[in-house]
Amino acid sequence: MKKFIITVLGHDAVGIIARVCTYLAEKQVNILDISQTIVDGYFNMMMIVDAEKAEDVSGMSEELAKLGEEIGVMIRCQHEDIFNMMHRI
């Protein structure tokens, strides 16, 4: 499995989940787990995805960051191993 952690943060707006999920579906990336909350107008989403069937994941982080700029949120995509190392105490 090629697991990635995707986080989305910004002001709540219509279509954030739809745009991110559409991008992932087009890339053949499967969503394994998803959690989202809205607190006082701020949108927060965390996804664990499997990119095993994706043809090319090399530009996925940059493409998601660009998508985030288009829809007014910050999107970060990290390989599971990098995420775990960064958040290790």
Biopython code that builds the backbone (N, CA, C, O; Angstrom):
import numpy as np
from Bio.PDB.StructureBuilder import StructureBuilder

atoms = [
    (1, "MET", "N", (0.837, -1.180, 0.000)),
    (1, "MET", "CA", (0.000, 0.000, 0.000)),
    (1, "MET", "C", (0.884, 1.247, 0.000)),
    (1, "MET", "O", (1.915, 1.281, 0.673)),
    (2, "LYS", "N", (0.487, 2.249, -0.741)),
    (2, "LYS", "CA", (1.154, 3.556, -0.733)),
    (2, "LYS", "C", (0.233, 4.526, -0.013)),
    (2, "LYS", "O", (-0.610, 5.174, -0.633)),
    (3, "LYS", "N", (0.401, 4.621, 1.301)),
    (3, "LYS", "CA", (-0.476, 5.477, 2.091)),
    (3, "LYS", "C", (0.051, 6.901, 2.157)),
    (3, "LYS", "O", (1.249, 7.143, 2.303)),
    (4, "PHE", "N", (-0.895, 7.842, 2.045)),
    (4, "PHE", "CA", (-0.591, 9.258, 2.171)),
    (4, "PHE", "C", (-1.571, 9.878, 3.159)),
    (4, "PHE", "O", (-2.703, 9.415, 3.300)),
    (5, "ILE", "N", (-1.126, 10.923, 3.838)),
    (5, "ILE", "CA", (-1.967, 11.685, 4.751)),
    (5, "ILE", "C", (-2.235, 13.029, 4.069)),
    (5, "ILE", "O", (-1.304, 13.743, 3.698)),
    (6, "ILE", "N", (-3.505, 13.362, 3.910)),
    (6, "ILE", "CA", (-3.899, 14.629, 3.291)),
    (6, "ILE", "C", (-4.647, 15.442, 4.336)),
    (6, "ILE", "O", (-5.591, 14.955, 4.958)),
    (7, "THR", "N", (-4.218, 16.687, 4.524)),
    (7, "THR", "CA", (-4.915, 17.583, 5.436)),
    (7, "THR", "C", (-5.389, 18.806, 4.666)),
    (7, "THR", "O", (-4.703, 19.303, 3.773)),
    (8, "VAL", "N", (-6.573, 19.279, 5.029)),
    (8, "VAL", "CA", (-7.173, 20.446, 4.387)),
    (8, "VAL", "C", (-7.635, 21.383, 5.495)),
    (8, "VAL", "O", (-8.330, 20.965, 6.420)),
    (9, "LEU", "N", (-7.246, 22.655, 5.397)),
    (9, "LEU", "CA", (-7.583, 23.623, 6.427)),
    (9, "LEU", "C", (-7.890, 24.971, 5.791)),
    (9, "LEU", "O", (-7.153, 25.433, 4.920)),
    (10, "GLY", "N", (-8.981, 25.602, 6.226)),
    (10, "GLY", "CA", (-9.318, 26.926, 5.719)),
    (10, "GLY", "C", (-10.723, 27.323, 6.112)),
    (10, "GLY", "O", (-11.388, 26.643, 6.893)),
    (11, "HIS", "N", (-11.157, 28.436, 5.556)),
    (11, "HIS", "CA", (-12.535, 28.879, 5.800)),
    (11, "HIS", "C", (-13.487, 27.932, 5.081)),
    (11, "HIS", "O", (-13.222, 27.507, 3.957)),
    (12, "ASP", "N", (-14.588, 27.609, 5.731)),
    (12, "ASP", "CA", (-15.576, 26.709, 5.144)),
    (12, "ASP", "C", (-16.205, 27.325, 3.905)),
    (12, "ASP", "O", (-16.494, 28.521, 3.868)),
    (13, "ALA", "N", (-16.413, 26.496, 2.896)),
    (13, "ALA", "CA", (-17.058, 26.918, 1.656)),
    (13, "ALA", "C", (-17.694, 25.698, 1.000)),
    (13, "ALA", "O", (-17.305, 24.561, 1.268)),
    (14, "VAL", "N", (-18.651, 25.942, 0.159)),
    (14, "VAL", "CA", (-19.330, 24.866, -0.563)),
    (14, "VAL", "C", (-18.355, 24.211, -1.531)),
    (14, "VAL", "O", (-17.648, 24.904, -2.263)),
    (15, "GLY", "N", (-18.310, 22.881, -1.540)),
    (15, "GLY", "CA", (-17.573, 22.145, -2.558)),
    (15, "GLY", "C", (-16.157, 21.723, -2.223)),
    (15, "GLY", "O", (-15.497, 21.113, -3.064)),
    (16, "ILE", "N", (-15.664, 22.020, -1.034)),
    (16, "ILE", "CA", (-14.291, 21.647, -0.707)),
    (16, "ILE", "C", (-14.104, 20.130, -0.802)),
    (16, "ILE", "O", (-13.207, 19.657, -1.499)),
    (17, "ILE", "N", (-14.937, 19.383, -0.114)),
    (17, "ILE", "CA", (-14.809, 17.922, -0.121)),
    (17, "ILE", "C", (-14.997, 17.381, -1.532)),
    (17, "ILE", "O", (-14.262, 16.490, -1.958)),
    (18, "ALA", "N", (-15.964, 17.907, -2.251)),
    (18, "ALA", "CA", (-16.234, 17.441, -3.616)),
    (18, "ALA", "C", (-15.020, 17.635, -4.520)),
    (18, "ALA", "O", (-14.665, 16.733, -5.278)),
    (19, "ARG", "N", (-14.379, 18.803, -4.449)),
    (19, "ARG", "CA", (-13.226, 19.078, -5.316)),
    (19, "ARG", "C", (-12.042, 18.168, -4.982)),
    (19, "ARG", "O", (-11.391, 17.633, -5.879)),
    (20, "VAL", "N", (-11.769, 17.997, -3.692)),
    (20, "VAL", "CA", (-10.645, 17.145, -3.292)),
    (20, "VAL", "C", (-10.920, 15.691, -3.674)),
    (20, "VAL", "O", (-10.047, 15.016, -4.220)),
    (21, "CYS", "N", (-12.124, 15.209, -3.390)),
    (21, "CYS", "CA", (-12.463, 13.815, -3.705)),
    (21, "CYS", "C", (-12.501, 13.557, -5.209)),
    (21, "CYS", "O", (-12.128, 12.472, -5.655)),
    (22, "THR", "N", (-12.941, 14.524, -5.988)),
    (22, "THR", "CA", (-12.939, 14.383, -7.445)),
    (22, "THR", "C", (-11.512, 14.248, -7.955)),
    (22, "THR", "O", (-11.227, 13.390, -8.790)),
    (23, "TYR", "N", (-10.619, 15.091, -7.457)),
    (23, "TYR", "CA", (-9.201, 14.997, -7.843)),
    (23, "TYR", "C", (-8.663, 13.600, -7.530)),
    (23, "TYR", "O", (-8.031, 12.968, -8.377)),
    (24, "LEU", "N", (-8.917, 13.122, -6.312)),
    (24, "LEU", "CA", (-8.400, 11.811, -5.911)),
    (24, "LEU", "C", (-8.979, 10.690, -6.773)),
    (24, "LEU", "O", (-8.253, 9.776, -7.162)),
    (25, "ALA", "N", (-10.258, 10.750, -7.071)),
    (25, "ALA", "CA", (-10.888, 9.726, -7.906)),
    (25, "ALA", "C", (-10.278, 9.704, -9.309)),
    (25, "ALA", "O", (-10.048, 8.636, -9.876)),
    (26, "GLU", "N", (-10.023, 10.881, -9.856)),
    (26, "GLU", "CA", (-9.413, 10.962, -11.185)),
    (26, "GLU", "C", (-8.010, 10.362, -11.202)),
    (26, "GLU", "O", (-7.566, 9.868, -12.238)),
    (27, "LYS", "N", (-7.316, 10.397, -10.086)),
    (27, "LYS", "CA", (-5.962, 9.848, -9.970)),
    (27, "LYS", "C", (-5.956, 8.382, -9.527)),
    (27, "LYS", "O", (-4.889, 7.794, -9.350)),
    (28, "GLN", "N", (-7.150, 7.786, -9.346)),
    (28, "GLN", "CA", (-7.283, 6.408, -8.875)),
    (28, "GLN", "C", (-6.740, 6.226, -7.451)),
    (28, "GLN", "O", (-6.174, 5.183, -7.122)),
    (29, "VAL", "N", (-6.919, 7.249, -6.617)),
    (29, "VAL", "CA", (-6.491, 7.209, -5.222)),
    (29, "VAL", "C", (-7.709, 6.863, -4.365)),
    (29, "VAL", "O", (-8.743, 7.526, -4.446)),
    (30, "ASN", "N", (-7.577, 5.822, -3.544)),
    (30, "ASN", "CA", (-8.681, 5.349, -2.721)),
    (30, "ASN", "C", (-8.633, 5.991, -1.336)),
    (30, "ASN", "O", (-7.575, 6.037, -0.709)),
    (31, "ILE", "N", (-9.759, 6.479, -0.864)),
    (31, "ILE", "CA", (-9.860, 7.056, 0.474)),
    (31, "ILE", "C", (-10.106, 5.926, 1.467)),
    (31, "ILE", "O", (-11.115, 5.225, 1.386)),
    (32, "LEU", "N", (-9.175, 5.756, 2.406)),
    (32, "LEU", "CA", (-9.297, 4.706, 3.413)),
    (32, "LEU", "C", (-10.033, 5.194, 4.652)),
    (32, "LEU", "O", (-10.807, 4.456, 5.261)),
    (33, "ASP", "N", (-9.780, 6.455, 5.017)),
    (33, "ASP", "CA", (-10.418, 7.034, 6.198)),
    (33, "ASP", "C", (-10.491, 8.541, 6.002)),
    (33, "ASP", "O", (-9.610, 9.143, 5.388)),
    (34, "ILE", "N", (-11.545, 9.140, 6.527)),
    (34, "ILE", "CA", (-11.730, 10.580, 6.369)),
    (34, "ILE", "C", (-12.437, 11.121, 7.607)),
    (34, "ILE", "O", (-13.360, 10.505, 8.140)),
    (35, "SER", "N", (-11.980, 12.279, 8.044)),
    (35, "SER", "CA", (-12.596, 12.962, 9.170)),
    (35, "SER", "C", (-12.632, 14.443, 8.833)),
    (35, "SER", "O", (-11.637, 15.002, 8.372)),
    (36, "GLN", "N", (-13.769, 15.078, 9.060)),
    (36, "GLN", "CA", (-13.850, 16.518, 8.806)),
    (36, "GLN", "C", (-14.716, 17.171, 9.860)),
    (36, "GLN", "O", (-15.704, 16.611, 10.334)),
    (37, "THR", "N", (-14.307, 18.380, 10.207)),
    (37, "THR", "CA", (-15.068, 19.165, 11.173)),
    (37, "THR", "C", (-15.109, 20.614, 10.710)),
    (37, "THR", "O", (-14.257, 21.072, 9.947)),
    (38, "ILE", "N", (-16.111, 21.311, 11.188)),
    (38, "ILE", "CA", (-16.220, 22.744, 10.963)),
    (38, "ILE", "C", (-16.417, 23.377, 12.333)),
    (38, "ILE", "O", (-17.379, 23.072, 13.038)),
    (39, "VAL", "N", (-15.491, 24.265, 12.704)),
    (39, "VAL", "CA", (-15.545, 24.929, 13.995)),
    (39, "VAL", "C", (-15.537, 26.432, 13.749)),
    (39, "VAL", "O", (-14.563, 26.988, 13.242)),
    (40, "ASP", "N", (-16.647, 27.083, 14.118)),
    (40, "ASP", "CA", (-16.765, 28.533, 13.986)),
    (40, "ASP", "C", (-16.375, 29.029, 12.596)),
    (40, "ASP", "O", (-15.715, 30.058, 12.452)),
    (41, "GLY", "N", (-16.799, 28.273, 11.564)),
    (41, "GLY", "CA", (-16.559, 28.682, 10.188)),
    (41, "GLY", "C", (-15.245, 28.216, 9.593)),
    (41, "GLY", "O", (-14.966, 28.481, 8.424)),
    (42, "TYR", "N", (-14.431, 27.520, 10.387)),
    (42, "TYR", "CA", (-13.159, 26.992, 9.889)),
    (42, "TYR", "C", (-13.311, 25.511, 9.572)),
    (42, "TYR", "O", (-13.794, 24.730, 10.392)),
    (43, "PHE", "N", (-12.892, 25.143, 8.377)),
    (43, "PHE", "CA", (-13.000, 23.776, 7.868)),
    (43, "PHE", "C", (-11.687, 23.048, 8.120)),
    (43, "PHE", "O", (-10.611, 23.584, 7.855)),
    (44, "ASN", "N", (-11.780, 21.831, 8.631)),
    (44, "ASN", "CA", (-10.604, 21.000, 8.862)),
    (44, "ASN", "C", (-10.926, 19.579, 8.419)),
    (44, "ASN", "O", (-11.928, 19.005, 8.847)),
    (45, "MET", "N", (-10.082, 19.008, 7.564)),
    (45, "MET", "CA", (-10.304, 17.636, 7.103)),
    (45, "MET", "C", (-8.975, 16.896, 7.083)),
    (45, "MET", "O", (-7.944, 17.449, 6.700)),
    (46, "MET", "N", (-9.016, 15.647, 7.499)),
    (46, "MET", "CA", (-7.855, 14.774, 7.422)),
    (46, "MET", "C", (-8.273, 13.497, 6.733)),
    (46, "MET", "O", (-9.301, 12.904, 7.061)),
    (47, "MET", "N", (-7.461, 13.076, 5.769)),
    (47, "MET", "CA", (-7.756, 11.858, 5.023)),
    (47, "MET", "C", (-6.536, 10.946, 5.031)),
    (47, "MET", "O", (-5.397, 11.409, 4.971)),
    (48, "ILE", "N", (-6.789, 9.661, 5.106)),
    (48, "ILE", "CA", (-5.745, 8.668, 4.867)),
    (48, "ILE", "C", (-6.137, 7.991, 3.566)),
    (48, "ILE", "O", (-7.240, 7.460, 3.437)),
    (49, "VAL", "N", (-5.230, 8.013, 2.609)),
    (49, "VAL", "CA", (-5.541, 7.495, 1.278)),
    (49, "VAL", "C", (-4.514, 6.458, 0.852)),
    (49, "VAL", "O", (-3.390, 6.421, 1.353)),
    (50, "ASP", "N", (-4.932, 5.620, -0.085)),
    (50, "ASP", "CA", (-4.049, 4.608, -0.681)),
    (50, "ASP", "C", (-3.880, 4.934, -2.152)),
    (50, "ASP", "O", (-4.850, 4.952, -2.909)),
    (51, "ALA", "N", (-2.643, 5.191, -2.554)),
    (51, "ALA", "CA", (-2.351, 5.555, -3.949)),
    (51, "ALA", "C", (-1.701, 4.402, -4.703)),
    (51, "ALA", "O", (-1.015, 4.626, -5.701)),
    (52, "GLU", "N", (-1.905, 3.195, -4.247)),
    (52, "GLU", "CA", (-1.302, 2.014, -4.873)),
    (52, "GLU", "C", (-1.666, 1.896, -6.355)),
    (52, "GLU", "O", (-0.820, 1.524, -7.169)),
    (53, "LYS", "N", (-2.910, 2.207, -6.711)),
    (53, "LYS", "CA", (-3.365, 2.064, -8.099)),
    (53, "LYS", "C", (-3.131, 3.318, -8.937)),
    (53, "LYS", "O", (-3.393, 3.322, -10.140)),
    (54, "ALA", "N", (-2.641, 4.377, -8.306)),
    (54, "ALA", "CA", (-2.372, 5.614, -9.040)),
    (54, "ALA", "C", (-1.160, 5.404, -9.946)),
    (54, "ALA", "O", (-0.170, 4.794, -9.543)),
    (55, "GLU", "N", (-1.251, 5.917, -11.173)),
    (55, "GLU", "CA", (-0.150, 5.756, -12.116)),
    (55, "GLU", "C", (1.057, 6.591, -11.714)),
    (55, "GLU", "O", (2.192, 6.129, -11.824)),
    (56, "ASP", "N", (0.825, 7.817, -11.249)),
    (56, "ASP", "CA", (1.929, 8.710, -10.917)),
    (56, "ASP", "C", (1.541, 9.575, -9.738)),
    (56, "ASP", "O", (0.603, 10.367, -9.821)),
    (57, "VAL", "N", (2.265, 9.423, -8.637)),
    (57, "VAL", "CA", (1.984, 10.225, -7.445)),
    (57, "VAL", "C", (3.057, 11.287, -7.211)),
    (57, "VAL", "O", (3.010, 12.019, -6.222)),
    (58, "SER", "N", (4.017, 11.366, -8.119)),
    (58, "SER", "CA", (5.148, 12.273, -7.906)),
    (58, "SER", "C", (4.718, 13.733, -7.779)),
    (58, "SER", "O", (5.325, 14.484, -7.016)),
    (59, "GLY", "N", (3.694, 14.145, -8.504)),
    (59, "GLY", "CA", (3.254, 15.535, -8.439)),
    (59, "GLY", "C", (2.010, 15.764, -7.612)),
    (59, "GLY", "O", (1.470, 16.870, -7.591)),
    (60, "MET", "N", (1.548, 14.723, -6.925)),
    (60, "MET", "CA", (0.280, 14.814, -6.207)),
    (60, "MET", "C", (0.299, 15.903, -5.134)),
    (60, "MET", "O", (-0.678, 16.639, -4.995)),
    (61, "SER", "N", (1.371, 16.017, -4.386)),
    (61, "SER", "CA", (1.447, 17.025, -3.322)),
    (61, "SER", "C", (1.338, 18.433, -3.894)),
    (61, "SER", "O", (0.592, 19.264, -3.377)),
    (62, "GLU", "N", (2.086, 18.696, -4.964)),
    (62, "GLU", "CA", (2.050, 20.021, -5.587)),
    (62, "GLU", "C", (0.695, 20.312, -6.222)),
    (62, "GLU", "O", (0.185, 21.428, -6.131)),
    (63, "GLU", "N", (0.120, 19.305, -6.863)),
    (63, "GLU", "CA", (-1.188, 19.488, -7.502)),
    (63, "GLU", "C", (-2.270, 19.771, -6.467)),
    (63, "GLU", "O", (-3.135, 20.618, -6.689)),
    (64, "LEU", "N", (-2.229, 19.070, -5.343)),
    (64, "LEU", "CA", (-3.211, 19.314, -4.291)),
    (64, "LEU", "C", (-3.019, 20.688, -3.668)),
    (64, "LEU", "O", (-3.995, 21.365, -3.346)),
    (65, "ALA", "N", (-1.769, 21.104, -3.496)),
    (65, "ALA", "CA", (-1.503, 22.450, -2.968)),
    (65, "ALA", "C", (-2.074, 23.507, -3.911)),
    (65, "ALA", "O", (-2.656, 24.496, -3.464)),
    (66, "LYS", "N", (-1.904, 23.294, -5.213)),
    (66, "LYS", "CA", (-2.443, 24.229, -6.215)),
    (66, "LYS", "C", (-3.974, 24.224, -6.181)),
    (66, "LYS", "O", (-4.599, 25.282, -6.255)),
    (67, "LEU", "N", (-4.573, 23.047, -6.069)),
    (67, "LEU", "CA", (-6.030, 22.950, -5.956)),
    (67, "LEU", "C", (-6.509, 23.714, -4.723)),
    (67, "LEU", "O", (-7.519, 24.416, -4.773)),
    (68, "GLY", "N", (-5.781, 23.574, -3.626)),
    (68, "GLY", "CA", (-6.133, 24.296, -2.409)),
    (68, "GLY", "C", (-6.140, 25.801, -2.621)),
    (68, "GLY", "O", (-7.039, 26.492, -2.143)),
    (69, "GLU", "N", (-5.146, 26.310, -3.332)),
    (69, "GLU", "CA", (-5.100, 27.744, -3.633)),
    (69, "GLU", "C", (-6.322, 28.171, -4.445)),
    (69, "GLU", "O", (-6.889, 29.239, -4.216)),
    (70, "GLU", "N", (-6.718, 27.327, -5.391)),
    (70, "GLU", "CA", (-7.879, 27.633, -6.238)),
    (70, "GLU", "C", (-9.171, 27.718, -5.437)),
    (70, "GLU", "O", (-10.035, 28.544, -5.734)),
    (71, "ILE", "N", (-9.306, 26.873, -4.428)),
    (71, "ILE", "CA", (-10.562, 26.839, -3.665)),
    (71, "ILE", "C", (-10.454, 27.554, -2.322)),
    (71, "ILE", "O", (-11.410, 27.555, -1.547)),
    (72, "GLY", "N", (-9.305, 28.163, -2.038)),
    (72, "GLY", "CA", (-9.164, 28.990, -0.850)),
    (72, "GLY", "C", (-8.866, 28.268, 0.450)),
    (72, "GLY", "O", (-9.206, 28.754, 1.529)),
    (73, "VAL", "N", (-8.229, 27.106, 0.349)),
    (73, "VAL", "CA", (-7.833, 26.369, 1.546)),
    (73, "VAL", "C", (-6.372, 25.940, 1.401)),
    (73, "VAL", "O", (-5.789, 26.039, 0.322)),
    (74, "MET", "N", (-5.799, 25.468, 2.490)),
    (74, "MET", "CA", (-4.447, 24.925, 2.443)),
    (74, "MET", "C", (-4.544, 23.407, 2.443)),
    (74, "MET", "O", (-5.147, 22.817, 3.339)),
    (75, "ILE", "N", (-3.948, 22.776, 1.433)),
    (75, "ILE", "CA", (-3.950, 21.316, 1.356)),
    (75, "ILE", "C", (-2.506, 20.832, 1.422)),
    (75, "ILE", "O", (-1.644, 21.292, 0.672)),
    (76, "ARG", "N", (-2.263, 19.904, 2.326)),
    (76, "ARG", "CA", (-0.940, 19.302, 2.453)),
    (76, "ARG", "C", (-1.093, 17.797, 2.260)),
    (76, "ARG", "O", (-2.004, 17.177, 2.809)),
    (77, "CYS", "N", (-0.197, 17.227, 1.482)),
    (77, "CYS", "CA", (-0.191, 15.783, 1.218)),
    (77, "CYS", "C", (1.205, 15.255, 1.524)),
    (77, "CYS", "O", (2.193, 15.729, 0.963)),
    (78, "GLN", "N", (1.278, 14.269, 2.418)),
    (78, "GLN", "CA", (2.559, 13.689, 2.798)),
    (78, "GLN", "C", (2.474, 12.166, 2.792)),
    (78, "GLN", "O", (1.451, 11.586, 3.157)),
    (79, "HIS", "N", (3.554, 11.538, 2.374)),
    (79, "HIS", "CA", (3.623, 10.078, 2.472)),
    (79, "HIS", "C", (3.515, 9.704, 3.947)),
    (79, "HIS", "O", (4.011, 10.424, 4.813)),
    (80, "GLU", "N", (2.880, 8.601, 4.222)),
    (80, "GLU", "CA", (2.646, 8.161, 5.601)),
    (80, "GLU", "C", (3.945, 8.096, 6.407)),
    (80, "GLU", "O", (3.962, 8.497, 7.571)),
    (81, "ASP", "N", (5.022, 7.605, 5.817)),
    (81, "ASP", "CA", (6.290, 7.481, 6.542)),
    (81, "ASP", "C", (6.827, 8.853, 6.957)),
    (81, "ASP", "O", (7.310, 9.017, 8.078)),
    (82, "ILE", "N", (6.744, 9.832, 6.061)),
    (82, "ILE", "CA", (7.208, 11.183, 6.369)),
    (82, "ILE", "C", (6.337, 11.797, 7.454)),
    (82, "ILE", "O", (6.848, 12.399, 8.399)),
    (83, "PHE", "N", (5.017, 11.645, 7.320)),
    (83, "PHE", "CA", (4.095, 12.172, 8.325)),
    (83, "PHE", "C", (4.421, 11.606, 9.704)),
    (83, "PHE", "O", (4.489, 12.347, 10.685)),
    (84, "ASN", "N", (4.621, 10.289, 9.773)),
    (84, "ASN", "CA", (4.905, 9.637, 11.054)),
    (84, "ASN", "C", (6.229, 10.125, 11.645)),
    (84, "ASN", "O", (6.322, 10.341, 12.853)),
    (85, "MET", "N", (7.240, 10.300, 10.817)),
    (85, "MET", "CA", (8.531, 10.777, 11.320)),
    (85, "MET", "C", (8.445, 12.215, 11.823)),
    (85, "MET", "O", (9.093, 12.566, 12.809)),
    (86, "MET", "N", (7.659, 13.039, 11.158)),
    (86, "MET", "CA", (7.524, 14.438, 11.560)),
    (86, "MET", "C", (6.740, 14.588, 12.862)),
    (86, "MET", "O", (6.919, 15.570, 13.582)),
    (87, "HIS", "N", (5.886, 13.637, 13.163)),
    (87, "HIS", "CA", (5.018, 13.752, 14.328)),
    (87, "HIS", "C", (5.405, 12.771, 15.437)),
    (87, "HIS", "O", (4.604, 12.454, 16.317)),
    (88, "ARG", "N", (6.619, 12.314, 15.374)),
    (88, "ARG", "CA", (7.128, 11.395, 16.393)),
    (88, "ARG", "C", (7.722, 12.188, 17.546)),
    (88, "ARG", "O", (8.399, 13.195, 17.338)),
    (89, "ILE", "N", (7.467, 11.733, 18.738)),
    (89, "ILE", "CA", (8.029, 12.425, 19.905)),
    (89, "ILE", "C", (9.172, 11.619, 20.460)),
    (89, "ILE", "O", (9.789, 12.021, 21.447)),
]
sb = StructureBuilder()
sb.init_structure("model")
sb.init_model(0)
sb.init_chain("A")
sb.init_seg("    ")
for serial, (resi, resn, name, xyz) in enumerate(atoms, 1):
    if name == "N":
        sb.init_residue(resn, " ", resi, " ")
    sb.init_atom(name, np.array(xyz, "f"), 0.0, 1.0, " ", f" {name:<3s}", serial, name[0])
structure = sb.get_structure()
